[in-house]
C-alpha cells in the first residue's frame, strides 16, 4: 500500500500542516509519497524531499497551480490517484476544499478530521464539537482522508532523502481563476502554528481593551493572539483570530484564556493544548474543566499583574 500526501506550500517552502499529515500517513503503515503541485515550486519540492518518512516527491509545475485552486488541484490528484490506497490532505481551508472533489470523483466516502490512526482502514475523529470520538472503519478501496493536524506530531522537516519525480501537469480546468488577495501583515506567529497563544473573550469588553490588556501579554510571551467567537462577533477581534469549532483548531504548548467562559464551541478548538491557563472571575466557568491552571480573578487585574511579573 502507498499513501499520497497532498502538500500545502507557498511555492518556495512546505507549510507546517503538511508535516503533521505525513506523520498520519506513516502511521497508516504504508509507503508515503508527497504531491507538490505549484508554479516555480522547485524549492518546495526539494523541501518535501527532505521530510523524514517520505520516499518520493511528485512535482507538477504549471502557472495555474500557483494559488492552489481546488478544481485544478483535484484534477492533478486524480491523474495519479490510481496508484494509491490512501490520499491524505491537511484539514485546512485548502485541504477541505480539494478533498471532497477527489472523493466524489473516486466515488468513495471521505474520512474527515482524523485525529488518530488505529489501523490502515480504521480511524478516530471527533464528533459533537469534540465531545465524543467516533471510530470509523472504511471498506473503500481508496481512503480519502483529511487530517486534523493538532492530533499528530509534525514529521521532521530534515533528514529524509526522497527522490523527486516530475509529473505532467493537467490542463487548466477554466472553472475558476485567482483574482487577488489581501494579506494582513503581522510580526506575530500564525495562530495555528504558534507555540503560545493568548486569547480573550467577551469579558474583555471592547477592541480597545483587547489591545490595552491582551496585547502586552502576547508581546511579552512572543505569542499569537486569539479570541472566542463571542469576542469576534462583538467586534473586539478580527475573524482570523477566532479559535473554536467554527474558527481555527489549535494545540499550542501554552494557551492562556482570559475572560473566556469556555463554551463547547470554543473548547473544541483548543482543548488539545499542552498547558491551558484560564483566568475568569466566574468559578463555575466551563473553561476551568479543561484548564491545567485556573485563576479565579478579574482579568483586568490579573493580566496586567502577570505582564508586570514576566
C-alpha atoms as one frame of an Amber mdcrd trajectory, in Angstrom:
protein
   0.000   0.000   0.000   1.150   3.524  -0.783  -0.187   6.839   0.525  -0.226
  10.190  -1.236   0.022  13.350   0.855  -1.111  16.476  -0.984   1.298  19.150
   0.212   0.416  22.678   1.182   3.129  25.140   0.267   3.824  28.679  -0.905
   5.838  27.532  -3.956   9.037  28.092  -2.000   8.604  26.120   1.229   6.363
  23.478   2.735   3.734  24.575   5.250   3.731  23.007   8.694   0.365  21.276
   8.252   1.964  19.020   5.632   4.415  17.678   8.214   1.596  16.585  10.533
  -0.179  14.955   7.605   2.957  12.986   6.681   3.021  11.610  10.246  -0.569
  10.406   9.836   0.298   8.800   6.502   3.268   6.967   8.009   1.017   5.630
  10.788  -1.210   4.060   8.148   1.662   1.601   7.694   2.234   2.476   4.077
   4.906   3.926   1.814   4.478   7.719   1.649   4.662   9.922  -1.461   4.074
  13.692  -1.499   2.497  15.666  -4.334   3.802  19.208  -4.779   1.704  20.960
  -7.426   2.661  24.599  -7.877   4.300  27.228 -10.057   8.080  27.557  -9.978
   7.829  25.298  -6.942  11.147  23.503  -7.279  12.276  24.722  -3.861   9.087
  23.428  -2.260   9.564  20.031  -3.935  13.150  19.903  -2.691  11.976  20.768
   0.835   9.371  18.000   0.651  12.053  15.502  -0.316  13.834  16.228   2.973
  10.845  15.300   5.152  11.523  12.195   7.215   9.253   9.314   6.203   8.738
  10.409   2.595  10.056   8.060  -0.095   9.069  10.011  -3.241   8.019  13.526
  -4.196   5.888  14.073  -7.295   6.357  17.578  -8.664   3.814  19.027 -11.107
   4.603  22.574 -12.169   2.358  24.942 -14.082   1.157  28.522 -13.736  -2.433
  27.530 -12.930  -1.233  25.727  -9.776   0.311  28.913  -8.379  -2.515  29.604
  -5.926  -3.760  26.064  -5.263  -7.183  26.457  -6.868  -9.232  23.445  -5.822
 -10.524  22.493  -9.271  -7.052  22.230 -10.767  -5.512  20.601  -7.695  -8.219
  17.930  -7.565  -7.742  17.172 -11.265  -3.995  16.731 -10.732  -4.549  14.378
  -7.800  -6.984  12.308  -9.833  -4.431  11.734 -12.605  -2.241   9.759 -10.200
  -4.846   8.531  -7.686  -4.936   5.029  -9.171  -1.552   4.188  -7.670  -2.550
   4.958  -4.072  -4.516   3.255  -1.323  -4.663   6.381   0.856  -4.874  10.049
  -0.210  -4.367  12.475   2.655  -4.901  16.234   2.968  -4.396  18.566   5.932
  -7.796  19.542   7.359  -7.191  23.189   6.487  -9.273  25.502   4.317  -7.339
  24.311   1.270  -7.444  20.618   2.113 -11.152  20.739   2.916 -11.764  22.388
  -0.450  -9.884  19.810  -2.529 -10.551  16.517  -0.720 -14.347  16.297  -1.291
 -13.855  16.814  -5.015 -11.365  13.941  -5.121 -13.565  11.643  -3.022 -16.607
  12.397  -5.170 -14.805  11.632  -8.433 -13.412   8.397  -6.959 -16.897   7.504
  -5.653 -15.639   6.861  -2.104 -16.580   8.246   1.280 -14.350  10.926   2.740
 -12.980  10.389   6.261 -12.778  13.842   7.784 -10.786  15.381  10.639  -8.876
  12.234  11.575  -7.066  12.571  14.918  -5.747   9.027  15.290  -4.894   6.087
  13.034  -5.874   2.755  14.594  -5.052   0.679  11.507  -4.819   1.252   7.740
  -8.624   1.113   7.461  -9.742   2.356  10.896  -9.508   5.920  12.170 -10.704
   8.117  15.020 -12.311  11.519  14.581 -14.132  13.954  16.894 -17.893  14.435
  16.644 -20.424  16.581  18.529 -17.987  19.502  18.797 -15.313  17.223  20.169
 -17.449  15.808  22.986 -17.255  12.294  21.560 -14.773  10.372  19.452 -16.050
   8.199  16.616 -14.105   5.175  15.404 -14.616   4.920  11.655 -13.741   1.898
   9.518 -13.617   2.362   5.762 -14.064  -0.567   3.397 -13.442   1.583   0.331
 -10.542   0.530  -1.848  -9.135   4.055  -1.606  -9.254   6.133   1.554  -9.585
   9.899   1.096  -8.688  11.474   4.424  -8.404  14.940   5.915  -6.082  15.094
   8.911  -6.673  17.304  11.934  -3.105  18.458  12.329  -3.329  19.005  16.085
  -3.759  15.240  16.518  -0.325  14.358  15.105   3.214  15.481  15.848   4.948
  17.016  12.823   7.366  14.834  10.884  10.955  16.054  10.914  11.437  18.593
   8.125  15.008  17.416   7.508  16.726  14.062   7.492  14.878  12.450   4.604
  16.234  11.696   1.157  13.286  11.142  -1.144  13.615  11.223  -4.907  11.828
  13.958  -6.861   9.874  12.865  -9.908   8.410  15.323 -12.406   4.820  14.697
 -13.471   2.915  16.184 -16.383   0.570  18.944 -15.266  -3.116  18.710 -16.133
  -4.626  21.483 -18.228  -6.295  24.423 -16.555  -9.930  23.481 -15.877 -11.076
  27.035 -16.547 -13.699  26.679 -13.801 -12.146  29.259 -11.517  -9.433  31.885
 -11.576  -7.408  33.730  -8.983  -8.290  37.429  -8.787  -6.175  38.574  -5.856
  -5.811  38.518  -2.100  -5.233  40.836   0.809  -2.780  39.569   3.395  -2.628
  41.007   6.886   0.952  41.723   7.864   1.926  40.751  11.394   5.104  40.152
  13.327   3.259  37.601  15.456   3.323  33.870  14.764   0.450  32.464  12.699
  -2.323  31.278  15.022  -2.400  27.593  14.060   1.411  27.318  14.166   2.045
  29.296  17.365   3.629  27.632  20.395   1.976  30.162  22.722  -1.475  31.719
  22.319  -3.076  34.439  24.412  -6.839  34.539  23.870  -9.539  36.874  25.108
 -13.288  36.547  25.363 -16.390  38.714  25.542 -15.461  39.797  29.074 -12.615
  41.891  27.641 -15.330  44.376  26.757 -14.076  46.198  23.655 -11.478  46.220
  20.910  -9.652  48.997  22.744  -9.483  46.969  25.955  -8.398  43.913  23.968
  -5.439  45.874  22.658  -4.733  47.507  26.017  -4.892  44.371  28.184  -4.200
  41.322  25.993  -1.609  42.678  23.557   1.078  43.446  26.199   0.878  39.859
  27.485   1.193  38.470  23.967   4.139  40.783  23.333   5.927  39.598  26.466
   5.418  35.929  25.590   6.007  36.228  21.833   2.536  34.763  21.453  -0.189
  34.771  18.837  -3.456  36.476  19.733  -6.720  34.528  19.698 -10.325  35.204
  20.593 -13.563  33.428  21.332 -16.417  33.539  18.859 -18.330  35.874  21.189
 -15.441  38.356  21.160 -15.184  38.185  17.371 -18.938  38.571  16.889 -18.862
  41.610  19.172 -16.142  43.172  17.046 -13.419  43.022  19.696 -11.105  40.964
  17.480 -10.801  40.116  13.748 -12.244  36.909  12.295  -8.857  35.303  11.711
  -8.217  35.291  15.473 -11.241  33.120  16.212 -10.478  29.846  17.960 -13.141
  27.141  18.053 -15.217  24.720  16.076 -16.172  27.428  13.562 -12.775  29.109
  13.795  -9.279  27.676  13.981  -8.246  24.459  15.717  -5.085  24.997  17.745
  -2.853  22.959  20.026  -0.024  25.182  21.279   2.375  24.394  24.094   0.671
  27.105  26.186  -2.853  28.527  25.825  -3.886  31.408  28.089  -7.632  32.077
  28.088  -8.676  35.340  29.736 -12.336  36.214  30.127 -13.434  33.168  28.128
 -16.269  31.188  29.706 -15.479  28.020  27.780 -18.481  27.262  25.594 -18.383
  23.879  23.839 -17.699  25.603  20.514 -14.540  27.209  21.899 -13.297  24.169
  23.810 -13.480  22.108  20.616 -10.812  24.349  19.117  -8.246  24.481  21.923
  -8.629  21.672  24.437  -5.733  19.710  22.909  -3.328  22.463  24.008  -0.485
  21.059  26.093  -0.941  23.501  29.011  -4.112  25.562  29.466  -4.268  28.548
  31.820  -7.701  30.038  32.496  -8.365  33.452  34.046 -12.019  34.067  34.874
 -13.856  35.598  37.803 -16.722  33.089  37.484 -15.782  29.953  39.480 -18.386
  27.953  37.535 -16.980  28.822  34.106 -16.659  25.641  31.976 -13.150  26.684
  30.901 -11.881  25.559  34.313 -12.888  21.960  33.490 -10.154  21.714  30.854
  -7.620  24.080  32.440  -4.361  22.821  33.912  -4.109  26.046  35.900  -7.090
  28.202  36.847  -7.103  31.659  38.354 -10.397  32.957  39.720  -9.801  36.658
  39.245 -10.770  39.738  37.274  -8.750  39.677  34.057  -8.291  43.462  34.180
  -6.353  42.994  37.410  -4.718  39.613  36.828  -3.397  40.102  33.289  -1.544
  43.402  33.953  -0.057  41.847  37.102   1.081  38.859  35.066   2.651  41.164
  32.487   4.489  43.032  35.223   5.926  39.769  36.626   7.220  38.414  33.309
